[in-house]
Amino acid sequence: MYRTIRTAAYEPDPDHGPWQEDLHVLRLGEDLHAELVRRSRAVQSDSERPPRLPVRRLNALLGAMAPGVLATGRNAGTDGRLPWLYAREPVPREVLAPLIGTWAAALTPGDESDDEEGNDLEGELLAGDRTGAVQIPSWETERVDLAETLTSRGGTAEPLQRLYGLLPEWIAFRLAARPLPLSGTTLRFRVVTSPQGAELVSWPPQRYEHRGHAWYYSARVRITVHTVPFAPRFRVHTSTGVRRWATRLSVRHWELSGATVLLDAPLPWSGESGRGHRLAVNSLGYDRRRKEIGWRRHSPVLLVPDLDVVRRYPDPAELFACPERWIEGRGDIAAGIVYHPAIGAHEVGSGLMPRERAELDAWVEDGLRPVLRRPADLTRVTRRNTPSLLPRSAKRAEPDTREAQKALLRRAALARALGGRPLDVQILWQSSQTRDALLAELPKLIGLSPGSAMGVATDARQWRIGDVVINVRTRAIGALAHPLQIVGDRKRRRAVRVAEAVNDRCSQVAEHMDSPLGEGGLVIAEIAGKSHFAEAPDSDPKYALRIAWARQGLLSQFVNLPDDVAGNLEHRARWTWLDAFRQLGAISPPAHRVGAGIPADLQYVALWLVRHTRNGPTRSPAHQLVAVRVRPAEGPGVVEGWDAERSEWVPYPRLLLSLAGGASEATTEAVEPSDERCGADDEPGQQRSRIQEGAARRWQREAEQQIRTLLFQLRDRPTLLLIGTGNLRQCWPRLRNGALVRDMLGFGTEPDQRLAVYGPDLRVVLVRDANGRDEVAEWYAHDTQDKVGFAEGVWGPANPENRVFSSTASTPHTVAKLPKALMKLVPSADRRTAPGKTAWNPVQMEVCVLGCLSAKALADAGRTDVEADRPAEWATLAHQLRYHDDYPPLARPLPLHLARLAGQYVLPLVGGEECSNDQSSRRQPPS
């Protein structure tokens, strides 16, 4: 058993002293900024917008073609006085002038006058000191503190804002200068700028021969800067993996919505030898106006041929048709399409195993000394890693004991959730195999034999055991599973046309359900997978069917056709029923094994924000705060949701149906300006921006008021409030790490208040995962014998006052079979197929005990009736809530998992239109 885990994180080393670097800084300057704004405004369709230069493509072009450029500053397009370029050495005017001139000429669709204007600008910039000419400002030398930090009131170290972009680039270039020796092979890296930081990609790619084809892949190291609650130093996270390259595309050109292309090209400047240190980031996709594959407008490759007329750069259509030719290089130009599962299969598996990750991590650590150091390894804070789960092993004479016990628990939860009502289920099928598998799996899950159904008929069966009665009818789904028909009138908003198609399907559903199900019924529908609807956007009927059945008071669960997904049919049928039981609220967390420090009557409350943009499932934006409450002390199946309109807790199924019935489109454009948000002297474009900002602030105030109202409803008993920080800080900004204060809560601009104000026995635990941005570092377990692997448990520093812990779960059995020392990047002679293996690593969940009954909190409240909490116990409780007998370890605690999945029913439609079918045919949600 491993006793420590190591994170791939680094912090400024205080033993090194001040970390300052002399960097060269260039500002656009007021004159050049004003000239570029003038040229940009001349071609903008909306000249009322605030003056902001579209410098994204210019920045990408400079990074790829201007030697020495390290990073670009933020907001330089709005203010010429702000730092624009950071460089290791000044970039000559002879290089900057043609880059800026070429970019300026490309601001408009190509005509000769535009090219001449761009050339004129280039000439002015090259003229330098000529009177009246626009000039490139001089480079300035600035001593930059790369560890500059501000400490928040709560004790969290926050780096200066510019370091979030500058520091990852600086680290990436430092590491790229060092080759990586790995298993007798040397990998060399190139820098790739990413929205959240920087990446290192080994180049040229590795080649893997399999099934008569060549597949390409590279090592990837991603670098980002983050904060940790209450930590005295910020962190640099490095995550490692495999970057796969597409060599054959299994999609038609009109199905390619977008793909990233990395370009490797030599520098075209005289006096510059070799290549730059970067791979230029471009975007390739189908242009629906031109009806062809093309480069997206922010791609620097659109401008490079104007700077380098000698070399041949990839044509988008040719690259799409033959990506392998370009990844191997044509002349001294190479380009690789970054692989995504949507464009077909790839024989190189994703992920790395612990030994290889540890070797990459050691290389990073060595390259960052002495300016950055690794934080201390984390040790176990408890041996009680799991709650009271059923034993996994059974006696040979009693092989089904565990399954029988699980069935008993499910029946108890179903009985409590149904409240004496029978459960009416209708299975709408397309394939008889799926229907038969569902009918065979249901009795197993509740502890009956497959042939135990009562009143067996062709399409109707009943199972009865104890207080649980389940009636099941089966029927072919027919035309309900056909694609939605979206009207092709582009003059009308897409969301309106989608809403009309949804309402049409609602009418069909109402006609189809000629024999209504009982109160709180359930529909299980078999539909095709997403790929069947790819040719017609928004034609997937899943969301329309869920809305239609919810309006009739029915829950819905979907299962795909047998040929659409992997996995055997019996396994998928089992999970279909388990998810249906979850929607009924027939689920409870197992009893915890934390200890006596946890109150016996504790209730769990989880908050989750559902937010849809205009690209959401119904093309309508919306936001919805979801709150779920679980009370284990009242028995299994006690799951409730907060009804904000009625200000009361309702059963979980009723919450789901109300979410589907009450979600309507939320817009910000319709908000009228007011004196509070707009000044009388504002330009119209500024007014629009202020209106949207004001609407967002008002929405945040409303959400925070909902949270406060809810908290005051929880004062009657001890409560553990579980919050997904990466999700909820969108509407509760005071959850940002730099705003956190121990045992305090803050809302809006008001001062922080003691936790006791919202409840004398309230505890607040924040959980966070990587959130798609590596917010939580990767990890691996290790010991003193240099062994590495996986370990589950709760981890933290050896400090009883610590509030931030790490929760790691076990690995799936499929991954457990892979050797921990498997080397994929450079496979050995006896493991030539190693690149084809898929590796999976359990993610680390950060657990921050923001509020508890600490000694200080009790003293401030004047309480002497209870002992002070141990934060490690509450972190352990949150960890144990990830476990359940019916599931592999969850990514989040169970109450938070339930709140998140409730978002599947938030399906807004334009204006909240309802079905046009007879009102009397609709059923109300069960009370």
HELIX and SHEET records of a PDB file:
HELIX    1   1 PRO A   14  HIS A   16  5                                   3    
HELIX    2   2 GLU A   30  ARG A   41  1                                  12    
HELIX    3   3 ARG A   56  MET A   65  1                                  10    
HELIX    4   4 ARG A   93  ALA A  105  1                                  13    
HELIX    5   5 GLU A  112  ALA A  127  1                                  16    
HELIX    6   6 LEU A  163  ALA A  176  1                                  14    
HELIX    7   7 HIS A  253  GLU A  255  5                                   3    
HELIX    8   8 PRO A  300  LEU A  302  5                                   3    
HELIX    9   9 VAL A  304  LEU A  307  1                                   4    
HELIX   10  10 PRO A  316  ALA A  321  1                                   6    
HELIX   11  11 PRO A  323  ILE A  327  1                                   5    
HELIX   12  12 PRO A  341  ILE A  343  5                                   3    
HELIX   13  13 PRO A  354  LEU A  368  1                                  15    
HELIX   14  14 THR A  401  LEU A  418  1                                  18    
HELIX   15  15 SER A  432  LEU A  445  1                                  14    
HELIX   16  16 GLY A  478  ALA A  481  5                                   4    
HELIX   17  17 ARG A  494  HIS A  512  1                                  19    
HELIX   18  18 LYS A  530  PHE A  533  5                                   4    
HELIX   19  19 LYS A  542  ARG A  551  1                                  10    
HELIX   20  20 LEU A  569  GLN A  583  1                                  15    
HELIX   21  21 PRO A  632  GLU A  634  5                                   3    
HELIX   22  22 TYR A  652  GLY A  662  1                                  11    
HELIX   23  23 PRO A  684  PHE A  712  1                                  29    
HELIX   24  24 THR A  725  LEU A  728  1                                   4    
HELIX   25  25 PRO A  733  LEU A  735  5                                   3    
HELIX   26  26 ASN A  737  ALA A  739  5                                   3    
HELIX   27  27 LEU A  755  TYR A  758  5                                   4    
HELIX   28  28 HIS A  813  ALA A  816  1                                   4    
HELIX   29  29 ALA A  829  ARG A  831  5                                   3    
HELIX   30  30 ALA A  834  GLY A  836  5                                   3    
HELIX   31  31 ALA A  855  ALA A  861  1                                   7    
HELIX   32  32 PRO A  871  GLN A  880  1                                  10    
HELIX   33  33 LEU A  894  ALA A  902  1                                   9    
HELIX   34  34 GLY A  903  TYR A  905  5                                   3    
HELIX   35  35 VAL A  910  GLY A  912  5                                   3    
HELIX   36  36 GLN A  919  SER A  921  5                                   3    
SHEET    1   A13 GLU A 648  PRO A 651  0                                        
SHEET    2   A13 VAL A 639  ASP A 643 -1                                        
SHEET    3   A13 ALA A 622  VAL A 630 -1                                        
SHEET    4   A13 GLN A 603  HIS A 612 -1                                        
SHEET    5   A13 THR A 719  GLY A 724  1                                        
SHEET    6   A13 LEU A 762  ARG A 768  1                                        
SHEET    7   A13 MET A 845  GLY A 851 -1                                        
SHEET    8   A13 VAL A 804  THR A 808 -1                                        
SHEET    9   A13 GLY A 793  GLY A 796 -1                                        
SHEET   10   A13 LEU A 378  ARG A 380 -1                                        
SHEET   11   A13 THR A   4  THR A   7 -1                                        
SHEET   12   A13 TRP A 779  HIS A 782 -1                                        
SHEET   13   A13 VAL A 788  GLY A 789 -1                                        
SHEET    1   B 6 PHE A 189  SER A 194  0                                        
SHEET    2   B 6 GLY A 197  SER A 202 -1                                        
SHEET    3   B 6 HIS A 213  HIS A 226 -1                                        
SHEET    4   B 6 ARG A 235  ALA A 246 -1                                        
SHEET    5   B 6 ALA A   9  PRO A  12 -1                                        
SHEET    6   B 6 LEU A 372  ARG A 373 -1                                        
SHEET    1   C 4 VAL A  69  THR A  72  0                                        
SHEET    2   C 4 PRO A  83  ALA A  87 -1                                        
SHEET    3   C 4 GLN A  20  ARG A  27 -1                                        
SHEET    4   C 4 GLU A 140  ASP A 145 -1                                        
SHEET    1   D 2 THR A 149  THR A 151  0                                        
SHEET    2   D 2 ALA A 157  PRO A 159 -1                                        
SHEET    1   E 2 LEU A 180  LEU A 182  0                                        
SHEET    2   E 2 THR A 185  LEU A 187 -1                                        
SHEET    1   F 4 PHE A 189  SER A 194  0                                        
SHEET    2   F 4 GLY A 197  SER A 202 -1                                        
SHEET    3   F 4 HIS A 213  HIS A 226 -1                                        
SHEET    4   F 4 GLN A 206  HIS A 210 -1                                        
SHEET    1   G 8 PHE A 189  SER A 194  0                                        
SHEET    2   G 8 GLY A 197  SER A 202 -1                                        
SHEET    3   G 8 HIS A 213  HIS A 226 -1                                        
SHEET    4   G 8 ARG A 235  ALA A 246 -1                                        
SHEET    5   G 8 ALA A 334  VAL A 338 -1                                        
SHEET    6   G 8 ALA A 259  ASP A 264 -1                                        
SHEET    7   G 8 ALA A 280  ASP A 287 -1                                        
SHEET    8   G 8 GLU A 292  TRP A 295 -1                                        
SHEET    1   H 5 ALA A 460  ILE A 465  0                                        
SHEET    2   H 5 VAL A 468  ALA A 476 -1                                        
SHEET    3   H 5 LEU A 423  TRP A 429  1                                        
SHEET    4   H 5 LEU A 522  ILE A 527  1                                        
SHEET    5   H 5 LEU A 555  ASN A 560  1                                        
SHEET    1   I 2 MET A 744  LEU A 745  0                                        
SHEET    2   I 2 GLN A 753  ARG A 754 -1                                        
END                                                                             
